[in-house]
Amino acid sequence: MKNGDKKIYSLVPVSSLFFVGNVFLLLINFAILSYLILFIISWIFVGSIALIIFILSSGVNLFTEPGQQVAVASLVWKGEMLVGFICIIFTIASTAISFHKNKIFRKGGIVALGAIVYSFLFIIKLLILNLPSPEGFDFVIEFSNLPQADNILIWSGVTALVVIPLSIYTGYRFYGQRN
């Protein structure tokens, strides 16, 4: 028998709990690293554009007030945390669903999870659209102006803290059904 005939999890003699734990640990590390890389690249991109505008505008300051950089950064962090929580919840829960042996359940579960996340974002967008805004629609900045932003952040963080161990447990249970 060749190694290609065996499934990958049956090659190494480890327990299924260890295997599932390592899959989720890899996923959490990948999610954190990709979010940080995306964050750093976006700030480099914004900084490059600001630098080009600063150079081309013959030294005119982009930020008229001295504390405006801090104000912009404080407006953005709430929206970025919400997006980070939503990404963590979606990736962790969809990984747990992917361990199920029924193919229809896997596809339907991930589609249903995506629909739940999309409807959550749509409800937040409807709440944001009720706010008066002088300029265009920017989800991250407008979310920070929302009066319920702190409550939404707290509950999405609590949901992420509940979903992570629950998904690891269900992933382990689904993986145990395969053997």
Buried (B, 14 or more C-beta within 10 A) or exposed (E): EEEEEEEEBEEEEEEBEEBBBEBBEEBBEEBEEEBEEBEEEEEEEEEEEEEEEEEEEEEEEEEEEEEEEEEEEEBBEBBBBBBBBBBBBBBBBBBBBBBBEEEEEBEEBBEEBEEEBEEBBEEBEEBBEEEEEEEEEBBBBBBBBBEEBEEBBEEBBEBBEEBBEEBBEBBBBBBEEEE
